[in-house]
Amino acid sequence: MRALPGLGGSPSGPNPWATVASAPPTSPLDHVAPPVFKAHARGGLLVDPQAGVDMERLNALYERDQALQKIAEATQGLPPQAQREARELYEQHAQYSRALSHALGPPSESPTLDEARQQLKVLRDLRAQYFGERAEALFGPEEALQQRLLDDAAEAMRTQKLSLEEAVGQAQAKMSQEMANTAPRR
């Protein structure tokens, strides 16, 4: 704590009512949940959708050195093999992200359903290329969700003659309602 200038004090020290915390400024990134990595029974990294989400977040929010530091902190209690595999997975994800940005290019001003389907295909193909057999474990549930949204939107456009925006909104609302109805109650 430090005394605020001009608010006075006593011979015994600064006025305790005129102090402010002298903590350094914080970054919004200080409040981002840390990644959660796990090891499987053989000591390697458990590759699952959560690992995929964590790698995506690390890649999006941090420069390489900071991301690798976050990975080191998150894998500190894991076997060396899992630690090494987490770093390798990060490097693969960074390469994949660069390739994805190049492959997709800038977004269309008025995307079509066919363009959305093509983007999903590009995602799947690049994920298979960069992550091999682990792509399903990392991204399978997300891809299935995206495919279902596209299918539901296409059905709504066909049967109800909705615009793409309206159909996607309806498909998202339907999926949200289904997820809320199937979520475990606490």
PyMOL commands that set and color helices and strands:
alter all, ss='L'
color gray80, all
select helices_A, chain A and resi 16-18+28-31+49-61+64-74+80-104+113-131+134-160+164-182
alter helices_A, ss='H'
color red, helices_A
select strands_A, chain A and resi 2-3+9-10+13-14+19-20
alter strands_A, ss='S'
color yellow, strands_A
deselect
rebuild
show_as cartoon
